Amino acid sequence: MEKQPPHKSPQAFLADVFGSKLVRDGKIVRRSLRDIERYYGRDAFIDEIHRRGFRAIENAGHVVIFCNAEPVRVLRPKPRLSRDD
């Protein structure tokens, strides 16, 4: 038996992604870029993220969506002074 895709339409895919309690609570969700491209389309999905006032990042084939309007910062260690200074 062939496995059926979990989403039959682009609207069902969006409802699955943005209909969760995590989204309503302003948390984060992660989806594979492959699924986004297959079920909805990359550019249309990015437009939907921004229409909702959210932010997202992409890494290693996944999209992490921050379901709030807070800034996103890349964390890096602070530069260290050498002992000779």
N, C-alpha and C positions, 0 to 999 in steps of 0.2 A: 504494500500500500504506500502510495506516495504521500509524503508529508505536506499538508496544506499550509500555505503562508498564514501567519497570525493576523494579517491585515488584508482585507479584500479591497479596500479603497484608500485613496489618500486621506479622506476625511476620517476614516476609522483609525488610521495611523496617527493623525494629529490628536484625535480624542484620546488615544492610548498614551501618547507622550505628555500632553498638557492637561489631562483630566485627573491626574493623580493627586493624592493628599500632599505629597512632597512639593508639587508645584503650588498648590493653594497655600502652603505654609512658607513659601519663599525659600525652599531648600534647593538642592541641585539634583539634576537627572543626567544620565549618560546614555547615549545611543551610538550604535556603530554607524560610521559614515556610509558603509555599504547599504545598510537598511534605509537610511535617510534617502540616499540616491535611488534606491529601488522603489520605495513606496511613495515618496513625495517629491523628490528633486532637491538637490543641494541649494540652489539659489532661492527657490520658493520657501524652503525651510528656514534659511537665514533671514529672509524677509519676515517670516512669521515670528521668529525669535525677537527681532527688533520691533515689530509692530506691538508686541506684548511688553516692550520695555526691558527685556532681559538681555543678558550678555552671554557669550559662549566662547569657548576655546576649542581648538582641534589639536589632537596629538595621537600619533600612532594608530590612525584609523578610527578614532572615537571622537565624539563631540560631547563636551561637558557643558551643560546649560545651567547658568546661575539664574534661578527663577526669582530674581529681585533686581532692583535698580542700583544696588550697592556697587562701588568700584571694585574692579578685579586687579590685583597686583601680583606680579611674578615675584616670588620670594627668593632672595639671594642672601648669602652670608655677607656680613659687613666686612669691608676691607680692613685688614689688620696692618697696624704699623709695624715696621721692622724694629728690632731691638736696637739698631744703630741710630735711630732717629731721636 
